[in-house]
Amino acid sequence: MHHHPHPHPDPEVALLVAQCTATLAAQPLPSGDRSQLTALSQVPDGLSPPTPGDARRLAAVVTRLCDEQAFGQALAPAMVLARQHPSNAEFVFLAATCLQRMGQPKAALMMFAIAGLHGGEAYAAVVAFRSGECLAAMGHTAGAAKVFDAAIEAARHDPRWAALQQLAQEKAESLRADRDRTR
């Protein structure tokens, strides 16, 4: 385990991370290639695709690692889930979150877009918010502000997103203030 200097203390989690890392190494994706989505769902010979039960268990591990802020360890299992279930908004969103937290906003942005595509209204506000964060991190201030506006709109119809709506409002205003100061 040379690329994970600190394996997870839970041996089952550590094993899953190792297996997923090996799975990803066995099927590298061409970078920035549009065939990424078709490659997502192809499983190399000798590796049987996990059953829905396995997927749920893997998703629980990824969620736990994200809760522990262990995004580096969560990334491999999250990407395996996203590849094997490219139309599952929850799984693709988890992978996007890991990429974003690992400082890869461009890759994360594409994954958030895919999650939004498959997640529909349930994911609209949070996908717009995270996409705004990615655009801001990439230096696309005007685009980010617009996407935060979209997050505010999408959140308006659901009381559960009140805090996110407030945060999006603050981020949009802050981006616009920065832009106005630099003019």
N, C-alpha and C positions, 0 to 999 in steps of 0.2 A: 504494500500500500504506500508507494513512495509519493503519490500526489495528494494523499490525505494524511498529513503528519499526525493528526489526532483523530483516529477512528472514534466513532460514537461509543460512549460507555456501554450502551445496550448492545450486546453481541448480535441480536437478531437484526437490529437497525443497521449496525455496521456491515453485516453480511449482505443485506438488501442493497445498501449503497454500493458495496463492492461488485455485486452481481450486475447492477444497473450500469455501473461505470464500464464493466467488461462488455455488456451488451452494446453500449454506445460506441465503444472502441471498435467493435466488430462490424459496425455499419456506419462509417463516417458519412456525413452529409456534405455535398458540395456547397461551399459557402456562398450565400446570397443567391442561390439558384431557385428558380421558380418551381422546380420539381421537388422542392423541400416537402410540400404537402403530400405528394404521392409517396415519396420516400418515407414520410412519417409512418405510413401504415404498413410498410413492408418489413417482414421479420425474416432475418437470415435463416438459412437452413440449419436444422439441428436445435433451433430455439423455438419452442412452441409458444404461441401467443398466450399470455396469461388469461385465465378465466375471469369473468366479471368479479368473482370473489377475490381473486388475487389483486385485481385492479383497485377494488375498494380498500383492501389492506394496504396496498402500496400508497394510495391517496392519503390514508390515515397517517402513514409514516411521514410522507412529504409534509402534510399539514403540521404534524408534531415538530418536525425539524424547522419549519418556517416559524412556528410559535417560539422555538428556542433560538431564533435568529441564526440558525445554522444553514444559511442559504447555499453555501458551497457544497455541503453534503446533500442538501435537498435537490440540487440541480439535476444530477444524473437520474434519480428515480422520477423526477417530475418530467424530464424530457422523454424518458421511456414511456410514461403514461400518455403524454401528448402525442407521441409518434404512433402509439398503438390505438389511440382513441382520438383522432384529429378533429372529430365533430363534437367531442364532449367539452363544453365550455368550461366546466369546473377544472378539468385536468389541464387544458391549454392555458387557462388563467393562472394556475399554480406555477406552470413552467415559466410563463411570462413574468410573474412576480419574482421568481428566483433570478432570472436573467437581469431584471431591473435592479434588484438589490445587489447583484454581483457587478454592477457598473457597466452593463451592456444595453443601453437604452434603445439602440437601433434594432437589435434582435428582439428585445422585449416588445417594442412597438408593434412589430409584425405579429407577434403571438397574441398581444392584446386585441389587435384587429380581428384575428381569427376567432378568439373567444367571444368578441362582441357579435360577430357574424352568427355564431351558433347559439349564443346565450340570449339573444333578443333583448326584450325590455328588461328582464330581470338583471342583466349585466350592463345595461346601457350607461348608467350613471358612474359606476365604479370603473368600467373600461375607459370611459371618456376621461375621468379623473387621472387614472394611471397613465393614459396616453399623453395627457397634458404634462405630467411630470417628466415623461420620457422626452417629449419635444423640448421642454425647458432645459433639460440636461444636455440636449444636443445643440442648444443655442438658438432654437427656432422660437423666439419669444412671442412674436405676433401669432403664429400658429398655435402655440401653447395656450395663450390667453383665450383664443377662440374656442379651443377644445375644452378649457375650463368652463367657458360660458355654456357649452353644450352639456357638460356635467351638471351644472346648476339647473338647467332646464329639465334634464332627465330626472334629477333628484327631487324636483319640485312636486312630482305626483306621488311620492312615496315617503311617508313620515319616517321610515327606517333610515332614510338617507339624509336626514336633517343635518347631522354633524358634517357629513361629506359635502353637502351643499354649502355650508358655512366656510369650510376649508377651501373649497374651489373658488368661492367668492374672494377670499383673502388672497389666494395665489394669483388670480386673474388681476386683481387690483394692484398687487405688488409688482407684477410683470409690467403692467401699463405705467405705473409710477416710475419704474426703472427706465422704461423706454422714453418717457417724457423728459426725465432728467438728462438723458444722454443726447437729446436733440439739440 
